Amino acid sequence: MFAFLAEHRQALFPAEMFADMYPSSNGRPSMPPQVLAAAVVLQTLHGLSDVDTVAELRCDLRWKAACGLGLHDTAFDPSLVTYFRRRLARSKRPNRIFEAVREVIAATGVLKGRQRRALDSTVLDDAVATQDTVTQLIAAIRRVMRQVPGAAQVAAACCTAHDYADPGKPRIAWNDEQARAVLVNALVTDAIRLLAGLPEQPLDEQAATAVGLLALVAGQDVEPAEDSDGRDGRWRIAQRTVPDRVISTVDAESRHVHKTRSHRQDGFKAHLAVEPETGLFTVVALRPGSGAAHHEAALAADLLAEEDDAVEVFGDAAYSTGTCRQTLTSAGHRLVIKPAPLRPAVPGGFDLDDFAIDTTAGTVTCPAGHAAAFTGNTDKKRATFGRLCEGCPMRHRCITAKNGRVVRSRPNHDLQAAARRQAATDLDWQAGYRRWRPPVERAVAWLAARGNRRLRYIGTIKNNPWLHTRAAALNPRTLINLGLTRTDSTWTLTSELS
């Protein structure tokens, strides 16, 4: 990789590629952006901090050659790397390094004729500590006091639950449940008073975000409570978790992520589309770790949007929703996506595929031969068997509820049922899934190697370009193994995959 950048850095990252990031009114950059681009690629590839990156540039001849520095050059201040990355993240093309590498991939023709794409996601841990309800409330109130004009005076007059100038946590007996309840009630009351007392005025982006965040954290974890004598007006920790819950006021986009029912991480999801034969990343995207809009199935079409032709799509059960299948099938793609397993109401008993569902007629027939009609809206149809289950000899294999079996039909039921039948009976489908789905796991391992499971930055604006740069650093490594070279201004490969 060092030798490749030393020889082809100028062709890969020409000066005009970064012209919009350095307008002429700001003067010439103190360090050519091509040098910084090469340094950022190597930094991301090796998982180094800005300080360590500059240290390598000062001491390692490989880094000097790759970035175009002379033997006696002392590199530059680490802040230049920070400024370059910030300019890149906030530019109109924050993923231009990834796009430049993708142009090289297209020029080599390595993906020509390879019409398979494996989709997957992986959790990347956030760069901040998860905060509890008390810590979030105090941090959000402090943020409003700092960033909203006049908020500090309002807080001094009405916020009495805690000394918000004190950097520590409130001094209470934390093992006393009643003391914790009193503190939570007082902090929520302070937040409501502060929001209600803020002067009416136009707010800039930072101040508006601070006010919105305080309103959010003040209500997401609490609910109204009543005193023993029936008086209300108090607040308590709610016995539930709201969807898309904010877990830190430092990084408000970080989320609790459940990859399995028992395993939870805090952070973001990296979504990937990989060509499984070569292991090349074709598309990557970083999104908050939870929320329907950021689910794997919701992003599948976006990951394949830039494909010129229909492809064969490989994915696990996270991509098996009816809506996702309908969208990808309508686009002409052939799906090799593992169906989500059905869970029978009785262990070992009948599941949904044991019922004959006629979506055209709107009826369902159970294994015992009883028929019922669907009712309800298009999204959530249900058929209730009720008394038909009384005395049925197959009831013990079907349902334990005393009111009988209820069958629910979701949109695109026929598409889902056909997919389950194909996965269970089609030997070619099974062989293809076993052959081409696992390589994406290797790509995920490459992405998270060298300590890159934990993100270094806050928010998607900074971390999404980092993910693209990481993929842009890994793709050339794969191409170099295939003999990537540049001859007469043309990118070529000297070897082919067997």
N, C-alpha and C positions, 0 to 999 in steps of 0.2 A: 504493500500500500504506500509506503514511503517513497519507493522508487517510482511508482506510477504517478504520484502527485508531483514529484520533482520533475518528471519528464513532460507531463501533460496538464499541469495545473493551469497554464494560460489558456489552453484550448477548452478545458472543462469549465473554468470560471473566467471568461473574458471580462475586461474592465467595464464594457458597456452593460453588462448584466446587472451592475449595481448602480448605474447612473442615477436612477430616480431616488436612491437612498441618500445621495449626497448632492443636493441642489447647489448650483454654482454660488448662490447667495451666502452659503455657509463656508465657502472657501474649499480648498483641496483637503482631503482627509490626511491626517498625519501619517497614516499607514495605509498602503494600497489595500482595497477591500478584497482583492484576490488572495492576498497573504492571510488576512483575517478569516476568509472563508475556508481556506485550507486548514488553518489552525483549529477552527471550530469543528470541522469534519473529523480531524484526528482527536480532538478533545472528546467529542461525542463517542467516537469509536472505542476509546480507551477508558471512558468513564472518569475523566479528571475534572477537578475544579479549575477555575480561572487562574488561580495562583500556581497550581501544579502545572497547568498548561504552559504558562510563561516560563516556569523553571525548566521544563523540557526543552523549550525553544532556546534557552540560554546555554544549556549544557549538553544536549544530545545532538550529534551531527546529523542523525537521520531526520530529526524534526527540522533542523535548519535547511537541509537540502529540499525536503518536501515543501516547505513554505517559502523558499526562495531567499533565505537570509544568508549573509556572508559568514565566514568563519568567525570573525571577531565582532559580529553584531550582538548587542546585548538585549535583543528583542525589544519589548515595549512594556508599558505598565499594564497590569491585569485589567484595569478599568476599560481599556480599549476593547477587549473581548466582550465585556459586559455591554458597552455602548453599541457595538456592532450587532450583538444578538438582539438588543432592544429595538434598534432601528429595523432589523429584519422582521421581528415579530409584529411590529406596528405598520409595516409597509403594505402596499396593495398586493404584493406577492410574497407573503411570508414563507412560502414553501418552495421558493425558486431553486434552492440547492437540490432538493429532491427532484424537481422538474428537470433540471439540467442533467441529472444522472439518468432520468427516464428517457430523455432524448438520446442519450448514448445507447441505452438498451434498445430503443427503436431502430437506431442506425445499424446496430450489429445484426438485427434480424433474428436474435436468439429466441424470441417468443413467437416468431412466425410459424404457423401451423400447430402451435401448442394452445389448444382451446380449453384447457382446464384451469379452474380457479378454486382454490380452497379458502374458505372464510373461517375466521376464528377471532376471538378476543381474549385479552389477558388483563388482569388487574395490575395497575401500577400504584404502589403506595404513595400517599401524599407526603409533602415535605414539612407538614406541621403536626402538632399534637392534637388529638381529639379532645374537645372540651365538653365538660358536663354542663347542665342547665345553669348552675350558679355562675360558673366561669364565663359562659357565653353572655349572660345578662349583664354582668359587670363590664366585660370587654365592650359590648355594644353600647352601653351607656357612656363609657369613657370616650368611645369613638365619636359619638354625637357631640359630646362636650368639646372635643378638640376641633371638629371640622365644621360644625354648624354655628354661624354667627349668633351670639346671644344665648346659646344653649348652656354655657357654663353658669351664667347668672340665674337662669331658670332652675338648673339643677341645685345650685346652692340654696335656693329658696324652698324647694319641694322634695328633694331626694334625701332621705334620712336613713335609709336601710344600711348604708355602708359609707365609709370614708373613701370616695372614689379617687382621691389623690394617693391613697395607700396602695403600693404595687402588690401587696400580698392579698390573700384570701381573707374573708371575714373571720373574726376571732370568735368562734362558737364551739360548742362541744359537738364535733361532727358525728360522734357515735350516738347522739341524742336525736331520735327521730322527730320529736316535737320541736326541738330547736331548729332543725333543718327545715321543717314545714313553715315555721314562723319566718325564717330568712327568705325562703322562696316567695312567700306571699308578699313580704315587704319589698323585695327586688322587683317583682312584677308590678306592684303598685307604683314604685318609683318610675319604672319605664313608662307606664301609662300616663302618669302625671307629667313627665318630661315631654312626651309626645304631644300631649294636650296643651302644654304651656309654651311650645315653641312659637315664636312670632311668625306671622304670615309674611313671607318674603321669597323672592326667587332664589333657588339653590343651584350651585354648580353640580357637576356630576358626582364628585366625591361626597359632598354633603347630602345629596339626595340618596345616594347609595347607603350612607350611614343611617339615615332616618328609616329607609325601607328595611334594612337589616335588623334594626332594633325592633321595629314593629313585627317582623317575622319571628325572631327568637323569643320575643315576649309572649307569643301565643302558641308556638308549635309544641311545647312540652307541658303546658299547664291547662287546667280546666277550672271552672268555678267550683267553690266548695261552700258548704254550709256549716255554721257553728252548731253546737249541740242544741241550742235553743231555736234553731231554724233561721237565724239571721244569715244573709248571704253577704257578698262583697269581698270574700277571701278567695285566694287562689291556692291550688295544690298541684303537685306533679300528677299528670294524667297517666292513667293505666293503659296507655296505648302509644304507638309510635306513628307519627304522621308520615305519609308517603313523601319521598324526596326531602327528607329532613336535613337541615343544615347542621353539620357536626363541628364546625369551627368558624369563628368570626374572622380568623386570620385568612383562611382560604374558604370563602363561602361557597365555592363550587365543588369542593370535596364532599364525598358521600360514603355512607356505609354500602359496601358491595358484598352480595352473597353469591359466590360462585356455586356453592352447594348449600344445602339446608343447615349444615353444621359449621361450615367454614365461612368466616367473615373477615374482610379487609376494609381498610379505609383509604379511599383515593379515587382514581379515575380508571376508565377502561380504554385500552388501546385496541382499536378494531383494525383487522388486517385482511388484505386479499393477497394471496401468494400463488404464484405459478408452481405447482408441487414438484414438477420434474427438475426444475433448476433451483428452486428455493428463492427466487427473486420476488421482492415485494413490489406489487403493481400499484397498490393503493394502501395508505394508512390514514387513520383518523383517531384523534384523542377526544373523548367526551366525558362528561361527568358519569360517575359509576352507577347511577340509578335514574329512574324516570322512564316512562313509556317511550318518550321521544328518543332516548339514547339506548334503547334495548337493541340487541344484536339483530333481531328480525326487522326492526324499523330502519336500520342502517344498511341492510344487505343491498338494497337497490342502489344506494349511493356509492357503495364500494365497487359496483359493476357498471356505473353510469358511463364511464369513459371507454368501455370496451366497444370496438368498432363492429364486432360480430358477436353472434350468440355464442355462449360458452357453456361448458359443463361445470355446474356449481356443486362443490362438495362442502358440506357443513354438518355440524352436530345438531342435537335436538333444539338448541336455542334458536335456530333459524326455521323451525318447523311449524310456525303459526300459519293458519289458513290465509291470512292477508299477505304474508310474505311469499307463500307459495303462489298465490294468485298473481301477485305483482311480477315475480320473476318469470313465471310461465308465460304471462302476457307479453313480456319482453322477448320471448323466444328462447330463453335459456333452458337447458335440460338439467333437471334437479336430481342430485344424488345427496339428499339431505335426510339424515336419520330422523324418523318420526318420534315424537315424544311418546313415552310409554303410557298406556291406559292403566288406570288404577280401579279395579273392580270394587264395588261397595262391600263385597264379602271376599276375604282372601281366598283365591283359587276359584272364585265363582265367575258369573257372567260379567263381561265388560261391554262397552258400547258397541263393539263390532259384532257381538252376538245378537244384537237387535237389528231387524230389517227396517231400515229407515228410508222412506220414500219422500225425498225433499220436494218433488214436484206435486205430489198429492197432499203433502203435509201430514203424513201418518207414520206411525211406527208400530211394528209387530214384535212382541217379546218372544223369547225362545219357547214359551208354552203355547203360543198361537194367539194370545190376546192382542187386540189392536186398540190404539188410542190416537187421538188427533193432537197435533201441535197447536198451541196457542201462544200469544205474546207477540212482541215486535220482531223485526227481522234479525236483530243482533242476538237476542236471547229467547229462542223458542223453547217451549217445554211441553212435554206430554205427561200427564198424570194418570197412572193406572188405578190408583185408589182401591176401590172395592174389588177390582179384577184380581188383585193379589190375594184376597181372602180365600183360603182353602187351596191355593195353587200348590201342586206337589213339588214345584221347582223353587218355591219361595226361599228355602234355606240356602240356595245357591245364588240368589238374586239380591235380596235386600233384608235388612234387619229392622228398618223403620216400621212402626206399627201402621202408618198411614199409606204404606205401599210405595212402589217404585215411581220415581220421577226421572224421565229421560230428557236431557237438555241437548239441543242441537245448535251448534255455532255456525256462523257464516262459513261458506266453502267446506261444508262437511263432506261432500262427495270427493273433493280433491284430497282431503286429509285421509279419508277411508281408503282411497285408491293408493295413496302413498304408503299406508301401513301394509296393505296387501302386497305391494311390490317389494317392500323391504323384507317381508317374510317369505316370499316365494320365488323371487327373481334371482337366480344364481349369478347372473352377470352383474346385476346391481350390487349384490353383496361383495363380489370380487373387486369391483371397481371402488367401492367405498373403503374396503380394507387396504387397497393398494395406494389410493391417492389422497385419502383424508389424513393419515398420520404424518406426512411430511410437514404439514403446517405447524405441528407441535415443535418440530426442530427449529422452524423459523421463529417461533415464540421464544424458545430457549436462547437463540442467538440474540434476540431483542433485549432480553432481561439479563444477559450475562454481564460480568464485570461490575456488579453492583448497580446495574441500571434498572433493577426492579423498583427502587425508590427514586421518585422524581426529585429534582433539585430546585424546582421553581414553583411559583404559586399561580394557580389559575390556568384555564385552557389557552388563553392568549399567548402565554409564554411556553407552556408545555407542549402544545400542538406543534409548533415549529421545531421544538427539540425532538419530538418523535419522528417527524419527517427527516430531520437531519440525521438521526440515528439510522433510519432505514436507508437514507442516501449514502451513509458510510458503509453499511453492510452490503449493499448491492454491488459496488465496485469490487469488493473483496471476492464475491462470487464470480464476477466477470473476469477478474484477474486470473482466477484458477482455471478459467476456460481459455486463457491466452489473449486477453484484451490488449489490443495495440492500436496505434493510429498510423495509417500509411496514406500519404498523399491527401491529407485532410479528411480521411475516411476512417471511421471506427470499424474494426474488424475483429473476429475471433479466430485464433489459430488452431483451435481444437473444437470438437463437437461432443455433445453428450452421447454416450453409447446407448 
